Structures are given as structure tokens and as C-alpha cells.
Amino acid sequence: MRTKVLTDTELVHAYQAGDERAFETLLQRHKRKVWSHVYLMVRDREVTDDLFQEAFIKVVHTLKTGKYNEEGKFLPWVMRIAHNLVIDHFRRNKKMPMLRGTDDHDVFATVAQPGQNAEQRMVNVQIDEDVRKLIDHLPGEQREVVVMRTYLGMSFKEIAEHTGVSINTALGRMRYALINMRKLIKAHDIHLERA
């Protein structure tokens, strides 16, 4: 007798009806993809494990309280929860992972420069903080692309895959983010010249 493979939606309904094994099936089905998504952004196994666990605790809570309403979109919903937890993690820790050098000129890269005096280092730290504040003022979709590209070093192809949009859309969001940041810099007369 062949066993029917249940859809995510059917498994969600079964779990909400009290079948704990249904959730185990959902977890087994999607854990690798969710864990990899988080790891790609944080590049730290311990932090990834913590955020992965936190994401599924939120998933369980939402399902148990009957607040889940993403019919047929279970995996994208879980990925969005995990992604938001990553962003929250970086905000809480007030530090973004630094992008390693690339051939592209990166206006946000923090470069440790030998021979800097304390004043120069303080100026550069202040500039990094100002840039983070500017990024925080961007609309959510633009902010997400800037963080993924600049601080996480993701390609536009990776950004497109992880956000579920086309590469052109990801590029467009980055372009508008830079335009908006320039407007903010001009409006507030912010100087971002490194010492």
C-alpha cells in the first residue's frame, strides 16, 4: 500500500488538530533549507542553531494559537520569520558582519587601516554608525537588500533567491536605497569622509 505524501497545508491542519508527528514531518522536510538560509547570513553555527530554534518556536506558537493564515505558503512564511530574526540579531548586537574585500568599490566597507591614531579610528567608527542609521531609515525592502549585499556579502543572485524576487528587482531596490541614502545625507548635511 502506497502512503500518500501530505502537502504542507495538510500537515499544518493535522498538527493543529493534535497530530504532533505532522509537525515533525514539516520540520524534517524544511529544516535544511531554513538552517542554510540563516547560516548564509550569520556565518556562525552556534548563532544559526539558536536562531533556527527560535524561528521554529515562533512557528509552533503561531500554529498552536491558531494565528497561522498563510495557506499553501508554509515554507516562505517560515523563511520570513527566520530572516526577520537574523535582522533582529544584528540590530541587537549593534554589529554587522563585515564584508571581505571585493573588486567592487564598496562605500560601506570598514577597512582597518594600519597606523591610524585614536582620533582617526573614532571618526571611522562614527561614520559606520551614521551609515547604519541611514540604512535604518530606508524602507524595509531596500534596507534588506543593502544589509544582505553590503554586510553579508551576498550576490544579487543570492539576494533574489532569498527574498523571492527577480535579480532586476533586487538591483532596483539597491539603486533606490542608494538614491534615498544620498538624499538623506544631503538633507542632513552628513559627512562620510574617512580619516
Secondary structure, 3 states (H helix, E strand, C coil): CCCCCCCHHHHHHHHHCCCHHHHHHHHHHHHHHHHHHHHHHHCCHHHHHHHHHHHHHHHHHHHHCCCCCCCCCHHHHHHHHHHHHHHHHHHHCCCCCCCCCCCCCCCCCCCCCCCCCHHHHHHHHHHHHHHHHHHHCCCHHHHHHHHHHHHCCCCHHHHHHHHCCCHHHHHHHHHHHHHHHHHHHHHCCCCCCCC
